[in-house]
Amino acid sequence: MELKITQTEYDKIEHLARCTVSAYSKKDANPYLTQLEFIANSSGYAGSVRNIISELCGSVRNAAGSVADKSRKTYFVEMDLAKLKDFIEE
């Protein structure tokens, strides 16, 4: 079980989250979201890292596509990414 995340893994997660949020529609966002959820469920993360990635998936799902109050929902995605950044291995 991994309690830390590598910079490469973080970069991949961040890229998928940003692509999902910037997608025009939920349909366009679905492939990115599916990959993000796969990483969250199958990468063997534990503890806080697992919780933060799960929260991130929820935040990204809420902000994906054309939604009302997009800026507020995107803010939560940014907060989850900032929390995850604290767990990058050095």
Gaussian input, Z-matrix of N, CA and C with variables (Angstrom, degrees):
# hf/3-21g

backbone

0 1
 N
 C     1     B1
 C     2     B2     1     A1
 N     3     B3     2     A2     1     D1
 C     4     B4     3     A3     2     D2
 C     5     B5     4     A4     3     D3
 N     6     B6     5     A5     4     D4
 C     7     B7     6     A6     5     D5
 C     8     B8     7     A7     6     D6
 N     9     B9     8     A8     7     D7
 C    10    B10     9     A9     8     D8
 C    11    B11    10    A10     9     D9
 N    12    B12    11    A11    10    D10
 C    13    B13    12    A12    11    D11
 C    14    B14    13    A13    12    D12
 N    15    B15    14    A14    13    D13
 C    16    B16    15    A15    14    D14
 C    17    B17    16    A16    15    D15
 N    18    B18    17    A17    16    D16
 C    19    B19    18    A18    17    D17
 C    20    B20    19    A19    18    D18
 N    21    B21    20    A20    19    D19
 C    22    B22    21    A21    20    D20
 C    23    B23    22    A22    21    D21
 N    24    B24    23    A23    22    D22
 C    25    B25    24    A24    23    D23
 C    26    B26    25    A25    24    D24
 N    27    B27    26    A26    25    D25
 C    28    B28    27    A27    26    D26
 C    29    B29    28    A28    27    D27
 N    30    B30    29    A29    28    D28
 C    31    B31    30    A30    29    D29
 C    32    B32    31    A31    30    D30
 N    33    B33    32    A32    31    D31
 C    34    B34    33    A33    32    D32
 C    35    B35    34    A34    33    D33
 N    36    B36    35    A35    34    D34
 C    37    B37    36    A36    35    D35
 C    38    B38    37    A37    36    D36
 N    39    B39    38    A38    37    D37
 C    40    B40    39    A39    38    D38
 C    41    B41    40    A40    39    D39
 N    42    B42    41    A41    40    D40
 C    43    B43    42    A42    41    D41
 C    44    B44    43    A43    42    D42
 N    45    B45    44    A44    43    D43
 C    46    B46    45    A45    44    D44
 C    47    B47    46    A46    45    D45
 N    48    B48    47    A47    46    D46
 C    49    B49    48    A48    47    D47
 C    50    B50    49    A49    48    D48
 N    51    B51    50    A50    49    D49
 C    52    B52    51    A51    50    D50
 C    53    B53    52    A52    51    D51
 N    54    B54    53    A53    52    D52
 C    55    B55    54    A54    53    D53
 C    56    B56    55    A55    54    D54
 N    57    B57    56    A56    55    D55
 C    58    B58    57    A57    56    D56
 C    59    B59    58    A58    57    D57
 N    60    B60    59    A59    58    D58
 C    61    B61    60    A60    59    D59
 C    62    B62    61    A61    60    D60
 N    63    B63    62    A62    61    D61
 C    64    B64    63    A63    62    D62
 C    65    B65    64    A64    63    D63
 N    66    B66    65    A65    64    D64
 C    67    B67    66    A66    65    D65
 C    68    B68    67    A67    66    D66
 N    69    B69    68    A68    67    D67
 C    70    B70    69    A69    68    D68
 C    71    B71    70    A70    69    D69
 N    72    B72    71    A71    70    D70
 C    73    B73    72    A72    71    D71
 C    74    B74    73    A73    72    D72
 N    75    B75    74    A74    73    D73
 C    76    B76    75    A75    74    D74
 C    77    B77    76    A76    75    D75
 N    78    B78    77    A77    76    D76
 C    79    B79    78    A78    77    D77
 C    80    B80    79    A79    78    D78
 N    81    B81    80    A80    79    D79
 C    82    B82    81    A81    80    D80
 C    83    B83    82    A82    81    D81
 N    84    B84    83    A83    82    D82
 C    85    B85    84    A84    83    D83
 C    86    B86    85    A85    84    D84
 N    87    B87    86    A86    85    D85
 C    88    B88    87    A87    86    D86
 C    89    B89    88    A88    87    D87
 N    90    B90    89    A89    88    D88
 C    91    B91    90    A90    89    D89
 C    92    B92    91    A91    90    D90
 N    93    B93    92    A92    91    D91
 C    94    B94    93    A93    92    D92
 C    95    B95    94    A94    93    D93
 N    96    B96    95    A95    94    D94
 C    97    B97    96    A96    95    D95
 C    98    B98    97    A97    96    D96
 N    99    B99    98    A98    97    D97
 C   100   B100    99    A99    98    D98
 C   101   B101   100   A100    99    D99
 N   102   B102   101   A101   100   D100
 C   103   B103   102   A102   101   D101
 C   104   B104   103   A103   102   D102
 N   105   B105   104   A104   103   D103
 C   106   B106   105   A105   104   D104
 C   107   B107   106   A106   105   D105
 N   108   B108   107   A107   106   D106
 C   109   B109   108   A108   107   D107
 C   110   B110   109   A109   108   D108
 N   111   B111   110   A110   109   D109
 C   112   B112   111   A111   110   D110
 C   113   B113   112   A112   111   D111
 N   114   B114   113   A113   112   D112
 C   115   B115   114   A114   113   D113
 C   116   B116   115   A115   114   D114
 N   117   B117   116   A116   115   D115
 C   118   B118   117   A117   116   D116
 C   119   B119   118   A118   117   D117
 N   120   B120   119   A119   118   D118
 C   121   B121   120   A120   119   D119
 C   122   B122   121   A121   120   D120
 N   123   B123   122   A122   121   D121
 C   124   B124   123   A123   122   D122
 C   125   B125   124   A124   123   D123
 N   126   B126   125   A125   124   D124
 C   127   B127   126   A126   125   D125
 C   128   B128   127   A127   126   D126
 N   129   B129   128   A128   127   D127
 C   130   B130   129   A129   128   D128
 C   131   B131   130   A130   129   D129
 N   132   B132   131   A131   130   D130
 C   133   B133   132   A132   131   D131
 C   134   B134   133   A133   132   D132
 N   135   B135   134   A134   133   D133
 C   136   B136   135   A135   134   D134
 C   137   B137   136   A136   135   D135
 N   138   B138   137   A137   136   D136
 C   139   B139   138   A138   137   D137
 C   140   B140   139   A139   138   D138
 N   141   B141   140   A140   139   D139
 C   142   B142   141   A141   140   D140
 C   143   B143   142   A142   141   D141
 N   144   B144   143   A143   142   D142
 C   145   B145   144   A144   143   D143
 C   146   B146   145   A145   144   D144
 N   147   B147   146   A146   145   D145
 C   148   B148   147   A147   146   D146
 C   149   B149   148   A148   147   D147
 N   150   B150   149   A149   148   D148
 C   151   B151   150   A150   149   D149
 C   152   B152   151   A151   150   D150
 N   153   B153   152   A152   151   D151
 C   154   B154   153   A153   152   D152
 C   155   B155   154   A154   153   D153
 N   156   B156   155   A155   154   D154
 C   157   B157   156   A156   155   D155
 C   158   B158   157   A157   156   D156
 N   159   B159   158   A158   157   D157
 C   160   B160   159   A159   158   D158
 C   161   B161   160   A160   159   D159
 N   162   B162   161   A161   160   D160
 C   163   B163   162   A162   161   D161
 C   164   B164   163   A163   162   D162
 N   165   B165   164   A164   163   D163
 C   166   B166   165   A165   164   D164
 C   167   B167   166   A166   165   D165
 N   168   B168   167   A167   166   D166
 C   169   B169   168   A168   167   D167
 C   170   B170   169   A169   168   D168
 N   171   B171   170   A170   169   D169
 C   172   B172   171   A171   170   D170
 C   173   B173   172   A172   171   D171
 N   174   B174   173   A173   172   D172
 C   175   B175   174   A174   173   D173
 C   176   B176   175   A175   174   D174
 N   177   B177   176   A176   175   D175
 C   178   B178   177   A177   176   D176
 C   179   B179   178   A178   177   D177
 N   180   B180   179   A179   178   D178
 C   181   B181   180   A180   179   D179
 C   182   B182   181   A181   180   D180
 N   183   B183   182   A182   181   D181
 C   184   B184   183   A183   182   D182
 C   185   B185   184   A184   183   D183
 N   186   B186   185   A185   184   D184
 C   187   B187   186   A186   185   D185
 C   188   B188   187   A187   186   D186
 N   189   B189   188   A188   187   D187
 C   190   B190   189   A189   188   D188
 C   191   B191   190   A190   189   D189
 N   192   B192   191   A191   190   D190
 C   193   B193   192   A192   191   D191
 C   194   B194   193   A193   192   D192
 N   195   B195   194   A194   193   D193
 C   196   B196   195   A195   194   D194
 C   197   B197   196   A196   195   D195
 N   198   B198   197   A197   196   D196
 C   199   B199   198   A198   197   D197
 C   200   B200   199   A199   198   D198
 N   201   B201   200   A200   199   D199
 C   202   B202   201   A201   200   D200
 C   203   B203   202   A202   201   D201
 N   204   B204   203   A203   202   D202
 C   205   B205   204   A204   203   D203
 C   206   B206   205   A205   204   D204
 N   207   B207   206   A206   205   D205
 C   208   B208   207   A207   206   D206
 C   209   B209   208   A208   207   D207
 N   210   B210   209   A209   208   D208
 C   211   B211   210   A210   209   D209
 C   212   B212   211   A211   210   D210
 N   213   B213   212   A212   211   D211
 C   214   B214   213   A213   212   D212
 C   215   B215   214   A214   213   D213
 N   216   B216   215   A215   214   D214
 C   217   B217   216   A216   215   D215
 C   218   B218   217   A217   216   D216
 N   219   B219   218   A218   217   D217
 C   220   B220   219   A219   218   D218
 C   221   B221   220   A220   219   D219
 N   222   B222   221   A221   220   D220
 C   223   B223   222   A222   221   D221
 C   224   B224   223   A223   222   D222
 N   225   B225   224   A224   223   D223
 C   226   B226   225   A225   224   D224
 C   227   B227   226   A226   225   D225
 N   228   B228   227   A227   226   D226
 C   229   B229   228   A228   227   D227
 C   230   B230   229   A229   228   D228
 N   231   B231   230   A230   229   D229
 C   232   B232   231   A231   230   D230
 C   233   B233   232   A232   231   D231
 N   234   B234   233   A233   232   D232
 C   235   B235   234   A234   233   D233
 C   236   B236   235   A235   234   D234
 N   237   B237   236   A236   235   D235
 C   238   B238   237   A237   236   D236
 C   239   B239   238   A238   237   D237
 N   240   B240   239   A239   238   D238
 C   241   B241   240   A240   239   D239
 C   242   B242   241   A241   240   D240
 N   243   B243   242   A242   241   D241
 C   244   B244   243   A243   242   D242
 C   245   B245   244   A244   243   D243
 N   246   B246   245   A245   244   D244
 C   247   B247   246   A246   245   D245
 C   248   B248   247   A247   246   D246
 N   249   B249   248   A248   247   D247
 C   250   B250   249   A249   248   D248
 C   251   B251   250   A250   249   D249
 N   252   B252   251   A251   250   D250
 C   253   B253   252   A252   251   D251
 C   254   B254   253   A253   252   D252
 N   255   B255   254   A254   253   D253
 C   256   B256   255   A255   254   D254
 C   257   B257   256   A256   255   D255
 N   258   B258   257   A257   256   D256
 C   259   B259   258   A258   257   D257
 C   260   B260   259   A259   258   D258
 N   261   B261   260   A260   259   D259
 C   262   B262   261   A261   260   D260
 C   263   B263   262   A262   261   D261
 N   264   B264   263   A263   262   D262
 C   265   B265   264   A264   263   D263
 C   266   B266   265   A265   264   D264
 N   267   B267   266   A266   265   D265
 C   268   B268   267   A267   266   D266
 C   269   B269   268   A268   267   D267

   B1=1.4470
   B2=1.5324
   B3=1.3041
   B4=1.4555
   B5=1.5306
   B6=1.3245
   B7=1.4565
   B8=1.5261
   B9=1.3195
   B10=1.4651
   B11=1.5185
   B12=1.3270
   B13=1.4553
   B14=1.5235
   B15=1.3191
   B16=1.4651
   B17=1.5230
   B18=1.3102
   B19=1.4687
   B20=1.5284
   B21=1.3198
   B22=1.4671
   B23=1.5258
   B24=1.3266
   B25=1.4658
   B26=1.5237
   B27=1.3295
   B28=1.4625
   B29=1.5253
   B30=1.3260
   B31=1.4656
   B32=1.5317
   B33=1.3247
   B34=1.4736
   B35=1.5217
   B36=1.3286
   B37=1.4683
   B38=1.5207
   B39=1.3280
   B40=1.4643
   B41=1.5222
   B42=1.3284
   B43=1.4638
   B44=1.5309
   B45=1.3294
   B46=1.4645
   B47=1.5219
   B48=1.3307
   B49=1.4691
   B50=1.5277
   B51=1.3158
   B52=1.4717
   B53=1.5302
   B54=1.3221
   B55=1.4660
   B56=1.5268
   B57=1.3204
   B58=1.4608
   B59=1.5238
   B60=1.3186
   B61=1.4681
   B62=1.5188
   B63=1.3226
   B64=1.4653
   B65=1.5286
   B66=1.3179
   B67=1.4694
   B68=1.5245
   B69=1.3256
   B70=1.4595
   B71=1.5299
   B72=1.3142
   B73=1.4648
   B74=1.5253
   B75=1.3032
   B76=1.4674
   B77=1.5271
   B78=1.3211
   B79=1.4626
   B80=1.5219
   B81=1.3279
   B82=1.4628
   B83=1.5275
   B84=1.3134
   B85=1.4638
   B86=1.5244
   B87=1.3146
   B88=1.4632
   B89=1.5379
   B90=1.3420
   B91=1.4757
   B92=1.5343
   B93=1.3274
   B94=1.4639
   B95=1.5242
   B96=1.3162
   B97=1.4629
   B98=1.5248
   B99=1.3111
   B100=1.4637
   B101=1.5321
   B102=1.3236
   B103=1.4645
   B104=1.5227
   B105=1.3211
   B106=1.4605
   B107=1.5285
   B108=1.3126
   B109=1.4614
   B110=1.5242
   B111=1.3331
   B112=1.4565
   B113=1.5250
   B114=1.3201
   B115=1.4665
   B116=1.5265
   B117=1.3134
   B118=1.4612
   B119=1.5243
   B120=1.3226
   B121=1.4647
   B122=1.5178
   B123=1.3117
   B124=1.4608
   B125=1.5222
   B126=1.3041
   B127=1.4672
   B128=1.5235
   B129=1.3062
   B130=1.4483
   B131=1.5145
   B132=1.3177
   B133=1.4586
   B134=1.5241
   B135=1.3294
   B136=1.4577
   B137=1.5275
   B138=1.2941
   B139=1.4632
   B140=1.5080
   B141=1.3117
   B142=1.4650
   B143=1.5116
   B144=1.3253
   B145=1.4741
   B146=1.5244
   B147=1.3248
   B148=1.4662
   B149=1.5306
   B150=1.3291
   B151=1.4684
   B152=1.5214
   B153=1.3132
   B154=1.4707
   B155=1.5194
   B156=1.3321
   B157=1.4621
   B158=1.5278
   B159=1.3100
   B160=1.4691
   B161=1.5224
   B162=1.3402
   B163=1.4683
   B164=1.5254
   B165=1.3316
   B166=1.4566
   B167=1.5295
   B168=1.3236
   B169=1.4720
   B170=1.5259
   B171=1.3215
   B172=1.4586
   B173=1.5162
   B174=1.3153
   B175=1.4672
   B176=1.5274
   B177=1.3177
   B178=1.4641
   B179=1.5241
   B180=1.3198
   B181=1.4695
   B182=1.5289
   B183=1.3351
   B184=1.4684
   B185=1.5251
   B186=1.3307
   B187=1.4663
   B188=1.5179
   B189=1.3231
   B190=1.4649
   B191=1.5151
   B192=1.3244
   B193=1.4620
   B194=1.5158
   B195=1.3218
   B196=1.4632
   B197=1.5195
   B198=1.3207
   B199=1.4635
   B200=1.5181
   B201=1.3195
   B202=1.4575
   B203=1.5238
   B204=1.3145
   B205=1.4639
   B206=1.5315
   B207=1.3201
   B208=1.4635
   B209=1.5317
   B210=1.3198
   B211=1.4634
   B212=1.5248
   B213=1.3043
   B214=1.4675
   B215=1.5238
   B216=1.3165
   B217=1.4660
   B218=1.5266
   B219=1.3139
   B220=1.4638
   B221=1.5256
   B222=1.3164
   B223=1.4625
   B224=1.5342
   B225=1.3378
   B226=1.4564
   B227=1.5307
   B228=1.3195
   B229=1.4677
   B230=1.5300
   B231=1.3243
   B232=1.4668
   B233=1.5287
   B234=1.3122
   B235=1.4666
   B236=1.5271
   B237=1.3256
   B238=1.4659
   B239=1.5282
   B240=1.3211
   B241=1.4652
   B242=1.5280
   B243=1.3237
   B244=1.4672
   B245=1.5291
   B246=1.3303
   B247=1.4700
   B248=1.5267
   B249=1.3186
   B250=1.4591
   B251=1.5230
   B252=1.3170
   B253=1.4596
   B254=1.5358
   B255=1.3303
   B256=1.4715
   B257=1.5301
   B258=1.3157
   B259=1.4601
   B260=1.5278
   B261=1.3314
   B262=1.4691
   B263=1.5188
   B264=1.3309
   B265=1.4615
   B266=1.5189
   B267=1.3075
   B268=1.4649
   B269=1.4931
   A1=109.46
   A2=114.48
   A3=120.58
   A4=111.21
   A5=115.79
   A6=121.49
   A7=111.10
   A8=116.80
   A9=123.49
   A10=108.42
   A11=115.18
   A12=121.40
   A13=107.77
   A14=117.37
   A15=120.04
   A16=109.75
   A17=115.44
   A18=120.44
   A19=110.15
   A20=117.16
   A21=121.45
   A22=110.72
   A23=117.03
   A24=120.62
   A25=110.79
   A26=115.89
   A27=119.61
   A28=110.92
   A29=116.53
   A30=120.79
   A31=111.04
   A32=116.94
   A33=121.53
   A34=110.40
   A35=116.85
   A36=121.45
   A37=110.61
   A38=116.60
   A39=120.72
   A40=111.00
   A41=116.76
   A42=121.12
   A43=110.86
   A44=116.76
   A45=120.32
   A46=111.41
   A47=116.94
   A48=120.43
   A49=110.65
   A50=117.01
   A51=120.38
   A52=111.66
   A53=117.42
   A54=120.33
   A55=110.74
   A56=116.46
   A57=120.72
   A58=110.55
   A59=116.06
   A60=120.46
   A61=111.53
   A62=117.49
   A63=120.07
   A64=113.42
   A65=117.45
   A66=120.19
   A67=110.05
   A68=114.68
   A69=120.76
   A70=112.56
   A71=116.37
   A72=120.22
   A73=109.82
   A74=115.88
   A75=120.24
   A76=110.28
   A77=116.83
   A78=120.66
   A79=110.40
   A80=117.13
   A81=121.20
   A82=111.47
   A83=117.00
   A84=122.02
   A85=112.81
   A86=117.40
   A87=121.21
   A88=114.66
   A89=121.04
   A90=118.94
   A91=112.97
   A92=116.84
   A93=120.62
   A94=110.53
   A95=115.86
   A96=120.78
   A97=110.78
   A98=116.82
   A99=120.83
   A100=110.54
   A101=117.40
   A102=120.71
   A103=111.52
   A104=116.40
   A105=121.09
   A106=110.78
   A107=116.87
   A108=120.56
   A109=111.11
   A110=117.92
   A111=120.97
   A112=110.43
   A113=116.55
   A114=120.59
   A115=110.14
   A116=116.97
   A117=121.07
   A118=111.82
   A119=116.83
   A120=120.25
   A121=114.75
   A122=118.54
   A123=118.89
   A124=115.31
   A125=118.31
   A126=119.55
   A127=113.95
   A128=118.51
   A129=120.79
   A130=115.00
   A131=117.31
   A132=120.07
   A133=109.75
   A134=115.59
   A135=120.73
   A136=109.74
   A137=115.06
   A138=121.22
   A139=113.35
   A140=114.14
   A141=120.89
   A142=113.14
   A143=116.98
   A144=120.32
   A145=109.55
   A146=116.58
   A147=120.63
   A148=111.38
   A149=116.41
   A150=120.39
   A151=111.67
   A152=116.87
   A153=120.41
   A154=110.91
   A155=117.75
   A156=119.91
   A157=110.02
   A158=118.17
   A159=121.07
   A160=110.75
   A161=116.63
   A162=120.51
   A163=110.48
   A164=115.92
   A165=120.99
   A166=110.72
   A167=116.62
   A168=119.82
   A169=110.66
   A170=117.21
   A171=120.62
   A172=112.18
   A173=116.70
   A174=120.79
   A175=111.16
   A176=115.96
   A177=120.81
   A178=110.01
   A179=116.83
   A180=120.89
   A181=110.42
   A182=117.14
   A183=120.97
   A184=112.38
   A185=117.72
   A186=121.12
   A187=113.25
   A188=117.89
   A189=121.18
   A190=112.13
   A191=115.00
   A192=120.80
   A193=112.87
   A194=114.69
   A195=121.34
   A196=108.79
   A197=115.98
   A198=121.16
   A199=109.84
   A200=115.18
   A201=120.51
   A202=109.00
   A203=116.53
   A204=123.10
   A205=111.81
   A206=115.55
   A207=123.22
   A208=111.76
   A209=118.03
   A210=119.97
   A211=111.86
   A212=118.55
   A213=121.80
   A214=110.52
   A215=116.31
   A216=120.49
   A217=111.23
   A218=116.79
   A219=120.95
   A220=110.54
   A221=117.16
   A222=121.66
   A223=110.45
   A224=117.81
   A225=121.05
   A226=111.37
   A227=116.97
   A228=120.86
   A229=109.25
   A230=116.43
   A231=120.93
   A232=111.09
   A233=117.66
   A234=121.40
   A235=110.66
   A236=117.05
   A237=120.06
   A238=111.19
   A239=117.53
   A240=120.56
   A241=110.81
   A242=117.03
   A243=120.70
   A244=110.81
   A245=117.17
   A246=120.56
   A247=110.31
   A248=117.04
   A249=121.40
   A250=111.12
   A251=116.56
   A252=121.20
   A253=111.74
   A254=116.39
   A255=120.51
   A256=112.42
   A257=118.29
   A258=121.84
   A259=113.82
   A260=116.87
   A261=120.42
   A262=109.00
   A263=115.88
   A264=121.62
   A265=109.70
   A266=114.97
   A267=118.93
   A268=111.01
   D1=133.38
   D2=-176.85
   D3=-97.26
   D4=125.30
   D5=176.85
   D6=-100.63
   D7=-4.27
   D8=178.00
   D9=-128.95
   D10=169.03
   D11=-179.96
   D12=-132.76
   D13=143.61
   D14=179.13
   D15=-80.94
   D16=162.43
   D17=178.51
   D18=-61.50
   D19=-39.82
   D20=179.88
   D21=-62.98
   D22=-43.67
   D23=178.22
   D24=-64.38
   D25=-42.19
   D26=177.82
   D27=-60.71
   D28=-45.37
   D29=-179.75
   D30=-59.24
   D31=-41.79
   D32=178.71
   D33=-63.71
   D34=-46.46
   D35=179.69
   D36=-62.46
   D37=-44.48
   D38=179.12
   D39=-61.87
   D40=-43.88
   D41=179.43
   D42=-60.18
   D43=-47.36
   D44=179.74
   D45=-63.10
   D46=-40.70
   D47=179.30
   D48=-63.11
   D49=-45.44
   D50=-179.06
   D51=-67.50
   D52=-38.40
   D53=177.51
   D54=-64.82
   D55=-39.91
   D56=179.92
   D57=-64.59
   D58=-46.61
   D59=-177.75
   D60=-67.05
   D61=-35.19
   D62=-177.02
   D63=-85.25
   D64=-4.50
   D65=179.09
   D66=-63.64
   D67=147.50
   D68=-176.41
   D69=-68.29
   D70=-37.79
   D71=-178.46
   D72=-136.38
   D73=166.15
   D74=177.38
   D75=-62.40
   D76=-34.40
   D77=178.21
   D78=-63.45
   D79=-42.86
   D80=177.93
   D81=-67.65
   D82=-30.55
   D83=-178.15
   D84=-79.70
   D85=-21.26
   D86=-172.50
   D87=-56.37
   D88=-43.60
   D89=179.57
   D90=-60.36
   D91=-39.79
   D92=179.18
   D93=-68.07
   D94=-43.06
   D95=179.83
   D96=-63.75
   D97=-39.94
   D98=178.25
   D99=-61.49
   D100=-43.35
   D101=177.95
   D102=-64.39
   D103=-41.35
   D104=179.42
   D105=-63.31
   D106=-43.82
   D107=178.90
   D108=-67.03
   D109=-34.80
   D110=176.27
   D111=-62.44
   D112=-45.08
   D113=177.85
   D114=-60.76
   D115=-43.70
   D116=-178.94
   D117=-62.34
   D118=-37.54
   D119=-173.69
   D120=-91.34
   D121=-19.85
   D122=-171.81
   D123=-120.21
   D124=2.03
   D125=-174.34
   D126=-91.28
   D127=-2.32
   D128=176.25
   D129=75.91
   D130=24.61
   D131=177.07
   D132=-74.16
   D133=151.14
   D134=-179.42
   D135=-135.54
   D136=168.05
   D137=174.42
   D138=61.69
   D139=-139.49
   D140=-176.28
   D141=-62.42
   D142=-36.01
   D143=-179.67
   D144=-60.10
   D145=-46.42
   D146=179.35
   D147=-62.19
   D148=-43.44
   D149=179.71
   D150=-63.25
   D151=-43.91
   D152=-178.77
   D153=-66.30
   D154=-41.61
   D155=178.83
   D156=-65.10
   D157=-36.97
   D158=176.90
   D159=-64.96
   D160=-43.40
   D161=176.34
   D162=-62.00
   D163=-40.97
   D164=179.15
   D165=-60.33
   D166=-43.41
   D167=178.72
   D168=-59.37
   D169=-42.72
   D170=178.04
   D171=-64.83
   D172=-43.34
   D173=179.27
   D174=-64.22
   D175=-41.61
   D176=179.71
   D177=-65.48
   D178=-42.88
   D179=178.73
   D180=-58.93
   D181=-41.45
   D182=-179.84
   D183=-68.84
   D184=-31.30
   D185=-175.93
   D186=-94.21
   D187=-3.92
   D188=-175.23
   D189=-71.64
   D190=141.93
   D191=175.25
   D192=75.36
   D193=-161.52
   D194=179.45
   D195=-88.25
   D196=102.88
   D197=-178.13
   D198=-127.63
   D199=157.56
   D200=175.70
   D201=-70.17
   D202=146.20
   D203=177.56
   D204=58.64
   D205=44.62
   D206=-176.57
   D207=-57.06
   D208=-41.07
   D209=-176.17
   D210=-65.69
   D211=-38.42
   D212=178.17
   D213=-66.89
   D214=-42.28
   D215=-179.70
   D216=-68.93
   D217=-35.87
   D218=176.51
   D219=-66.82
   D220=-33.46
   D221=177.35
   D222=-58.49
   D223=-41.78
   D224=179.27
   D225=-65.24
   D226=-35.77
   D227=175.48
   D228=-62.35
   D229=-46.03
   D230=-179.93
   D231=-62.10
   D232=-38.56
   D233=178.53
   D234=-65.01
   D235=-42.88
   D236=178.51
   D237=-64.70
   D238=-39.11
   D239=176.83
   D240=-64.42
   D241=-39.19
   D242=178.28
   D243=-64.76
   D244=-39.97
   D245=177.46
   D246=-63.93
   D247=-41.77
   D248=-178.42
   D249=-66.40
   D250=-32.68
   D251=-178.73
   D252=-60.33
   D253=-28.02
   D254=179.51
   D255=-67.65
   D256=-14.59
   D257=-176.89
   D258=-105.49
   D259=14.37
   D260=177.61
   D261=-74.15
   D262=132.94
   D263=176.93
   D264=-66.28
   D265=144.50
   D266=176.87
   D267=-109.72

